[in-house]
């Protein structure tokens, strides 16, 4: 199977949305990155959408602690930015990453996706 399947992906999103989830997620962060990147690189759009939802939830849970891992995650984003049906999902995810990761996240996003415009003005 490729990346995070839908059932596990939704469970992961729900876990990240629980109060205090960040403290529980942080120790697992390096183990979460490979399957998350794999989901974002899938050819299956539903798997990719799940990967974006999981990335959003993870960012909302651990905020700027995700910044050191953005380089790994952002690689597949530019591919999906050029896909009309996925562009809004990609932009929404980038906005969440920037909102939670601040200037450092913005700088990393801008390096990988030069056309990205900041939501912070």
C-alpha positions as a printed NumPy array, in Angstrom:
array([[  0.   ,   0.   ,   0.   ],
       [  1.183,   3.517,  -0.644],
       [  1.601,   5.832,   2.31 ],
       [ -1.166,   6.418,   4.795],
       [ -4.363,   4.612,   3.842],
       [ -7.623,   6.494,   4.313],
       [ -8.691,   4.815,   7.567],
       [ -5.341,   5.28 ,   9.302],
       [ -5.018,   8.766,   7.845],
       [ -8.344,   9.886,   9.317],
       [ -7.456,   8.321,  12.686],
       [ -4.137,  10.193,  12.613],
       [ -5.928,  13.485,  11.862],
       [ -8.344,  12.86 ,  14.753],
       [ -5.452,  12.117,  17.121],
       [ -3.673,  15.314,  16.113],
       [ -6.837,  17.286,  16.838],
       [ -7.018,  16.086,  20.462],
       [ -6.   ,  18.635,  23.128],
       [ -2.353,  18.173,  24.117],
       [ -1.63 ,  15.949,  21.112],
       [  1.574,  17.824,  20.298],
       [  3.404,  16.39 ,  23.313],
       [  2.482,  12.868,  22.235],
       [  3.247,  13.395,  18.539],
       [  6.653,  15.102,  18.908],
       [  8.607,  11.975,  19.999],
       [  7.242,  10.127,  16.938],
       [  7.934,  12.896,  14.449],
       [ 10.942,  11.369,  12.662],
       [  9.017,   8.09 ,  12.264],
       [  5.98 ,   9.908,  10.834],
       [  7.849,  11.718,   8.07 ],
       [  8.583,   8.799,   5.653],
       [  4.967,   7.526,   5.401],
       [  3.687,  11.101,   5.196],
       [  6.043,  11.931,   2.345],
       [  5.137,   8.631,   0.674],
       [  1.433,   9.579,   0.854],
       [  2.157,  12.994,  -0.68 ],
       [  4.071,  11.326,  -3.528],
       [  1.381,   8.744,  -4.302],
       [ -0.25 ,   8.57 ,  -7.724],
       [ -3.622,   8.079,  -6.001],
       [ -5.241,  11.496,  -5.457],
       [ -7.269,  10.276,  -2.474],
       [ -4.072,   9.103,  -0.758],
       [ -2.436,  12.454,  -1.567],
       [ -5.422,  14.371,  -0.168],
       [ -5.133,  12.282,   2.995],
       [ -1.443,  13.182,   3.131],
       [ -2.287,  16.875,   2.905],
       [ -4.968,  16.535,   5.618],
       [ -2.462,  14.704,   7.831],
       [  0.174,  17.396,   7.183],
       [ -2.322,  20.119,   8.123],
       [ -3.339,  18.312,  11.318],
       [  0.295,  17.636,  12.23 ],
       [  1.215,  21.28 ,  11.696],
       [ -1.729,  22.448,  13.818],
       [ -0.703,  20.001,  16.55 ],
       [  3.04 ,  20.664,  16.773],
       [  3.277,  24.148,  15.195],
       [  6.86 ,  25.252,  14.409],
       [  8.313,  21.913,  15.561],
       [  7.493,  20.723,  12.036],
       [  9.833,  23.327,  10.462],
       [ 12.987,  21.128,  10.515],
       [ 11.069,  18.5  ,   8.528],
       [  9.501,  20.801,   5.93 ],
       [ 12.3  ,  20.322,   3.406],
       [ 11.43 ,  16.616,   3.245],
       [  7.677,  17.203,   3.001],
       [  7.648,  20.116,   0.564],
       [  9.254,  18.262,  -2.344],
       [  5.96 ,  16.759,  -3.64 ],
       [  4.003,  20.009,  -3.097],
       [  5.215,  21.738,  -6.256],
       [  4.087,  18.802,  -8.419],
       [  0.564,  19.074,  -7.013],
       [  0.523,  22.894,  -7.28 ],
       [  0.331,  22.441, -11.053],
       [ -2.693,  20.145, -10.785],
       [ -5.953,  22.11 , -11.116],
       [ -7.931,  19.766,  -8.867],
       [ -5.297,  19.784,  -6.101],
       [ -4.025,  23.375,  -6.115],
       [ -6.507,  24.658,  -3.489],
       [ -5.617,  21.791,  -1.132],
       [ -1.9  ,  22.466,  -1.606],
       [ -2.34 ,  26.204,  -0.96 ],
       [ -4.486,  25.583,   2.126],
       [ -1.77 ,  23.263,   3.484],
       [  0.997,  25.772,   2.732],
       [ -0.975,  28.516,   4.493],
       [ -1.349,  26.323,   7.586],
       [  2.366,  25.464,   7.522],
       [  3.26 ,  29.145,   7.26 ],
       [  0.754,  30.206,   9.925],
       [  2.13 ,  27.619,  12.387],
       [  5.799,  27.783,  11.373],
       [  6.04 ,  31.559,  10.851],
       [  8.911,  33.19 ,   8.948],
       [ 11.142,  30.098,   8.963],
       [  8.391,  28.011,   7.362],
       [  7.667,  30.746,   4.818],
       [ 11.331,  30.881,   3.779],
       [ 11.437,  27.097,   3.272],
       [  8.18 ,  27.142,   1.306],
       [  9.433,  29.983,  -0.901],
       [ 12.634,  28.028,  -1.707],
       [ 10.664,  24.995,  -2.918],
       [  7.733,  26.899,  -4.44 ],
       [  8.968,  30.291,  -5.69 ],
       [  5.472,  31.339,  -6.824],
       [  4.055,  31.014,  -3.28 ],
       [  2.654,  34.235,  -1.812],
       [  2.705,  34.749,   1.947],
       [ -0.558,  34.917,   3.858],
       [  1.16 ,  37.08 ,   6.46 ],
       [  1.576,  39.999,   4.059]])
